[in-house]
Amino acid sequence: TASPFSFRPVYFMVKNRDTEQFERALEFLEATFSLLPGLVAPIKHMKIMFGLKTMVCE
C-alpha cells in the first residue's frame, strides 16, 4: 500500500483518470499545500483542486 504522502501513486491516479481514487489525490494535494505552501502558487493550487473536483462530479 502506498504512503499517503507519496507522489507517484497520486500522479498515476490522475493520469489514468481513476476517478474512484480522486478523493485520495485531493487529500494529498491539500496536505502538500499546507505543508509546503510556497511550492505552488495559491491560485494554481485552487485551479488544480477545482479541476479534480469537477472530474469527480461528472
Order of alpha helices (4+ residues) and beta strands (2+ residues): alpha-alpha-alpha
